[in-house]
């Protein structure tokens, strides 16, 4: 299992909360409905801020 930093975990938690409220939007502006997409958005935001996020497995 991948180990994420505390900052990354907080970003994912925030993204999940926004998705459940119906406020989270993807890059194209559409509403996010899947948990997987919300997690990906949270990790992406954390990565941009320099948080420790493991590389995606290919």
DSSP file (Angstrom, degrees, kcal/mol; ACC not computed):
  #  RESIDUE AA STRUCTURE BP1 BP2  ACC     N-H-->O    O-->H-N    N-H-->O    O-->H-N    TCO  KAPPA ALPHA  PHI   PSI    X-CA   Y-CA   Z-CA
    1    1 A X              0   0    0      0, 0.0     2,-0.1     0, 0.0     0, 0.0   0.000 360.0 360.0 360.0 138.7    0.0    0.0    0.0
    2    2 A X        -     0   0    0      1,-0.1     2,-0.6    52,-0.0    51,-0.0  -0.437 360.0-138.0 -72.1 142.0    1.3    3.4   -0.9
    3    3 A X        -     0   0    0     -2,-0.1     2,-0.3     0, 0.0    51,-0.2  -0.903  21.6-166.8-105.2 120.0    2.2    5.7    2.0
    4    4 A X        -     0   0    0     -2,-0.6    49,-0.2    49,-0.1     2,-0.0  -0.719  22.3-108.2-105.4 154.8    1.1    9.3    1.6
    5    5 A X     >  -     0   0    0     47,-1.6     4,-2.1    -2,-0.3     5,-0.2  -0.270  32.8-108.0 -73.4 166.3    2.2   12.4    3.5
    6    6 A X  H  > S+     0   0    0      1,-0.2     4,-2.1     2,-0.2     5,-0.2   0.895 120.7  53.9 -62.1 -40.6   -0.2   14.1    6.0
    7    7 A X  H  > S+     0   0    0      1,-0.2     4,-2.0     2,-0.2    -1,-0.2   0.904 108.2  49.3 -61.2 -43.3   -0.6   17.0    3.6
    8    8 A X  H  > S+     0   0    0      1,-0.2     4,-2.3     2,-0.2    -1,-0.2   0.904 109.6  52.2 -64.0 -41.1   -1.6   14.6    0.8
    9    9 A X  H  X S+     0   0    0     -4,-2.1     4,-2.3     1,-0.2    -1,-0.2   0.882 108.7  50.5 -62.1 -38.9   -4.1   12.9    3.0
   10   10 A X  H  X S+     0   0    0     -4,-2.1     4,-2.3     2,-0.2    -1,-0.2   0.896 109.8  50.3 -66.2 -40.1   -5.7   16.3    4.0
   11   11 A X  H  X S+     0   0    0     -4,-2.0     4,-2.3     2,-0.2    -2,-0.2   0.903 111.7  47.5 -64.9 -41.3   -6.0   17.2    0.3
   12   12 A X  H  X S+     0   0    0     -4,-2.3     4,-2.5     2,-0.2    -2,-0.2   0.911 111.1  51.6 -66.1 -41.6   -7.7   13.9   -0.6
   13   13 A X  H  X S+     0   0    0     -4,-2.3     4,-2.1     1,-0.2    -2,-0.2   0.906 110.9  48.1 -60.8 -42.1  -10.0   14.3    2.4
   14   14 A X  H  X S+     0   0    0     -4,-2.3     4,-2.3     2,-0.2    -2,-0.2   0.906 111.5  49.7 -65.0 -43.0  -11.0   17.8    1.3
   15   15 A X  H  X S+     0   0    0     -4,-2.3     4,-2.3     1,-0.2    -2,-0.2   0.899 110.8  49.8 -63.9 -41.0  -11.6   16.6   -2.3
   16   16 A X  H  X S+     0   0    0     -4,-2.5     4,-2.3     2,-0.2    -1,-0.2   0.903 110.2  50.7 -64.4 -40.9  -13.8   13.8   -1.1
   17   17 A X  H  X S+     0   0    0     -4,-2.1     4,-1.6     1,-0.2    -2,-0.2   0.921 111.3  47.8 -62.5 -44.5  -15.8   16.2    1.1
   18   18 A X  H  X>S+     0   0    0     -4,-2.3     5,-2.7     1,-0.2     6,-0.9   0.884 110.3  52.7 -63.7 -38.6  -16.3   18.5   -1.9
   19   19 A X  H ><5S+     0   0    0     -4,-2.3     3,-0.7     1,-0.2    -2,-0.2   0.915 108.0  50.3 -63.7 -42.4  -17.4   15.6   -4.1
   20   20 A X  H 3<5S+     0   0    0     -4,-2.3    -1,-0.2     1,-0.3    -2,-0.2   0.820 111.3  48.9 -66.1 -30.1  -20.0   14.5   -1.6
   21   21 A X  H 3<5S-     0   0    0     -4,-1.6    -1,-0.3    -5,-0.2    -2,-0.2   0.605 115.6-118.3 -82.0 -12.0  -21.4   18.0   -1.4
   22   22 A X  T <<5S+     0   0    0     -4,-0.8    -3,-0.2    -3,-0.7    -2,-0.1   0.694  86.6 109.0  83.6  20.2  -21.5   18.2   -5.2
   23   23 A X      < +     0   0    0     -5,-2.7     2,-0.3    -6,-0.2    -4,-0.2   0.577  44.5 103.0-103.4 -12.6  -19.0   21.1   -5.5
   24   24 A X        -     0   0    0     -6,-0.9     8,-2.4     8,-0.2     2,-0.4  -0.573  50.3-172.5 -79.0 129.4  -16.0   19.3   -6.9
   25   25 A X  B     -A   31   0A   0     -2,-0.3     6,-0.2     6,-0.2     5,-0.1  -0.919  17.0-129.2-122.2 148.4  -15.4   19.8  -10.6
   26   26 A X    >   -     0   0    0      4,-2.8     3,-1.6    -2,-0.4     6,-0.0  -0.199  42.9 -87.0 -82.5-179.0  -12.9   18.2  -13.0
   27   27 A X  T 3  S+     0   0    0      1,-0.3    -1,-0.1     2,-0.1    -2,-0.0   0.819 129.3  54.0 -59.8 -32.6  -10.6   20.1  -15.3
   28   28 A X  T 3  S-     0   0    0      2,-0.1    -1,-0.3     1,-0.0     3,-0.1   0.523 120.2-108.7 -82.2  -4.4  -13.2   20.2  -18.0
   29   29 A X  S <  S+     0   0    0     -3,-1.6     2,-0.2     1,-0.3    -2,-0.1   0.433  74.7 133.8  94.5  -0.8  -15.7   21.8  -15.5
   30   30 A X        -     0   0    0      1,-0.1    -4,-2.8    -5,-0.1    -1,-0.3  -0.523  64.9 -96.6 -83.2 153.3  -18.0   18.8  -15.2
   31   31 A X  B     -A   25   0A   0     -6,-0.2     2,-0.4    -2,-0.2    -6,-0.2  -0.457  35.7-127.3 -69.2 134.8  -19.1   17.6  -11.7
   32   32 A X        +     0   0    0     -8,-2.4    -8,-0.2    -2,-0.2   -10,-0.1  -0.706  35.2 165.5 -85.5 130.8  -17.1   14.7  -10.3
   33   33 A X        +     0   0    0     -2,-0.4     2,-0.3   -11,-0.0    -1,-0.1   0.591  48.2  81.5-119.6 -18.8  -19.1   11.7   -9.2
   34   34 A X     >  -     0   0    0      1,-0.1     4,-1.7     2,-0.0     5,-0.1  -0.704  67.3-140.2 -97.5 145.1  -16.6    8.9   -8.7
   35   35 A X  H  > S+     0   0    0     -2,-0.3     4,-2.5     1,-0.2     5,-0.2   0.886 103.7  57.3 -63.4 -40.1  -14.5    8.4   -5.6
   36   36 A X  H  > S+     0   0    0      1,-0.2     4,-2.2     2,-0.2    -1,-0.2   0.897 106.9  47.7 -59.8 -41.8  -11.5    7.4   -7.7
   37   37 A X  H  > S+     0   0    0      2,-0.2     4,-2.2     1,-0.2    -1,-0.2   0.877 110.4  52.2 -68.4 -37.4  -11.6   10.7   -9.6
   38   38 A X  H  X S+     0   0    0     -4,-1.7     4,-2.3     2,-0.2    -2,-0.2   0.905 110.3  48.2 -64.6 -41.4  -11.9   12.7   -6.3
   39   39 A X  H  X S+     0   0    0     -4,-2.5     4,-2.6     2,-0.2     5,-0.2   0.916 110.6  51.5 -64.0 -43.2   -8.8   10.9   -4.9
   40   40 A X  H  X S+     0   0    0     -4,-2.2     4,-2.1     1,-0.2    -2,-0.2   0.891 110.4  48.5 -61.7 -40.2   -6.9   11.5   -8.1
   41   41 A X  H  X S+     0   0    0     -4,-2.2     4,-2.4     2,-0.2    -1,-0.2   0.917 111.4  50.2 -65.9 -43.6   -7.7   15.2   -7.9
   42   42 A X  H  X S+     0   0    0     -4,-2.3     4,-2.0     1,-0.2    -2,-0.2   0.911 112.8  45.8 -60.9 -44.2   -6.7   15.4   -4.3
   43   43 A X  H  X S+     0   0    0     -4,-2.6     4,-2.5     2,-0.2    -1,-0.2   0.871 111.2  53.3 -67.9 -36.7   -3.4   13.7   -4.9
   44   44 A X  H  X S+     0   0    0     -4,-2.1     4,-1.9    -5,-0.2    -2,-0.2   0.919 109.9  47.2 -63.7 -43.9   -2.8   15.9   -7.9
   45   45 A X  H  X S+     0   0    0     -4,-2.4     4,-1.2     1,-0.2    -2,-0.2   0.895 112.5  50.1 -63.9 -40.2   -3.3   19.1   -5.9
   46   46 A X  H  <>S+     0   0    0     -4,-2.0     5,-2.5     1,-0.2     3,-0.3   0.902 108.6  52.5 -64.7 -41.0   -1.1   17.8   -3.1
   47   47 A X  H ><5S+     0   0    0     -4,-2.5     3,-1.4     1,-0.2    -1,-0.2   0.884 105.0  55.3 -62.4 -39.5    1.7   17.0   -5.7
   48   48 A X  H 3<5S+     0   0    0     -4,-1.9    -1,-0.2     1,-0.3    -2,-0.2   0.821 107.0  51.0 -62.9 -31.0    1.5   20.5   -7.1
   49   49 A X  T 3<5S-     0   0    0     -4,-1.2    -1,-0.3    -3,-0.3    -2,-0.2   0.416 124.3-103.8 -88.1   1.6    2.1   21.9   -3.5
   50   50 A X  T < 5 +     0   0    0     -3,-1.4    -3,-0.2    -4,-0.3    -2,-0.1   0.642  66.5 153.5  90.3  15.3    5.2   19.6   -3.1
   51   51 A X      < -     0   0    0     -5,-2.5     2,-0.7    -6,-0.1    -1,-0.2  -0.365  56.6 -92.7 -75.2 158.6    3.7   16.9   -0.8
   52   52 A X        +     0   0    0     -2,-0.1   -47,-1.6     2,-0.0     2,-0.4  -0.618  56.6 162.4 -75.8 111.7    5.1   13.4   -0.8
   53   53 A X        -     0   0    0     -2,-0.7   -49,-0.1   -49,-0.2     3,-0.1  -0.977  35.3-125.6-133.4 118.4    3.0   11.4   -3.3
   54   54 A X        -     0   0    0     -2,-0.4     3,-0.1   -51,-0.2   -52,-0.0  -0.215  36.5 -95.8 -61.3 153.2    4.3    8.1   -4.7
   55   55 A X        -     0   0    0      1,-0.1     2,-0.2     0, 0.0    -1,-0.1  -0.338  44.6 -96.7 -69.0 151.1    4.5    7.7   -8.5
   56   56 A X        -     0   0    0     -3,-0.1     2,-0.2     1,-0.1    -1,-0.1  -0.461  39.0-117.4 -68.1 134.9    1.6    6.0  -10.3
   57   57 A X              0   0    0     -2,-0.2    -1,-0.1     1,-0.1    -3,-0.0  -0.550 360.0 360.0 -73.7 137.3    2.2    2.3  -11.0
   58   58 A X              0   0    0     -2,-0.2    -1,-0.1     0, 0.0    -2,-0.0   0.455 360.0 360.0 -93.7 360.0    2.3    1.5  -14.7
